[in-house]
Amino acid sequence: MAKRVSLVVAAVILLLLALNFSGLFPTTHEVESTGRTMGTTWSVKYVTDESNEEEVLASMKQALVKVNQQMSTYIPDSELMLLNKAPVNEPIAVSPELFRLAEQAMKVSELSGGAYDITAGSLVNLWGFGSGKSFSGQAPAQIDEKAEPAFAKWLESGQVSVAPDPAAIAEALKKTGYKTLILNAKDRTITKTMPVFIDLSSIAKGYGVDEVAHALEAHGITRYMVEVGGEVRLRGKKPGNEPWRIAVREPVLENRIQTVITLNNKGIATSGDYLNYYEVDGVHFSHLIDARTGYPEKHRLASVAVVNDDTGIADAYATMFMVLGEKAGIKLAEEQGIDAYFIYHTDEGFETRTTGNFSSYILDK
């Protein structure tokens, strides 16, 4: 009897193996794809029991090409650049995707009191961090002689050799202001009441992450990790039922390892200047421009990571907090219940602070 049972079990195993090798009984496996987009890189890992990798890859690439063609300031005929070139006071019909991102960005601008502003493209270009040509002029008066050598060295890491002239900054400020945009949801039009230059780079990468995720989900894939330029979205688990784990991009904090988190169907975006800043007499200068002043933000916030259901919004929030700084940023994040992780400079090194539910995503170390 025992021998007969053993033979039956063996037969079942052989049958399952035969089905597996024949493709009738598919196995779950992990697929990885990488590439370049939006002037940066992208990578995707997903779990599937299908063998349609080429079809899925084509869908992901198509999604990224569409985002680039809609939102890029480096493509002359992108939808965004056509809007930037459009006449003032003329309603321009735009795609649902561009209108949605503009709406989201306007809300973040309002929340930040104008510190975050997608119409600050002229300022970003002026300081050499955008798609436009950099400006050569005299250093601003507020950057004194003691700071000038360090400031010049910092500028060389961007695309300018010297700081813009204060008069040029004042002129660019006249062409900046999110309230100069009129969004008409009924007609889905955007009207510029001033010749502003709209730059969506602070929200487009996160949006691109979500679009790639949607492309995967259209193929029935619900276990993945999508990353574009450092912004990430996670859903489901890896093979073996293990959670996806990612390390938050951060400075080297003395006597501690990197913070590792896991998420499910949420996105995380990180903004930081700890690799691109200088400090003189306790004043911290970064590459991020405050749209209210026209100058780089000056505070001690080194990095901030934000978790949100929408990766594009997380991207915008992270930039907003970096411009606001640690004091105003942490206060706003606490008031709004935003899941964020702040790292800021102190005289002794770095300190960290979490807001909202961010600590719940951190894995035990």
Secondary structure, DSSP 8 states (H G I E B T S, - for coil): -HHHHHHHHHHHHHHHHHHHHHTSS---EEEEEEEEETTEEEEEEEEESS--HHHHHHHHHHHHHHHHHHH-SSSTTSHHHHHHHS-TT--EE--HHHHHHHHHHHHHHHHHTTSS-TTBHHHHHHTT-SSS--------TTS-TTTHHHHHHHHHTTT-SS---HHHHHHHHTT--GGGEEEETTTTEEEESS--B---HHHHHHHHHHHHHHHHHHTT---EEEEETTEEEEESB-GGG-B--EE------TT----EE--SSEEEEEEE-TTSEEEETTEEEES-B-TTTSSB--SSEEEEEEEESSHHHHHHHHHHHHHH-HHHHHHHHHHHT-EEEEEEEETTEEEEEEETTGGGGB---
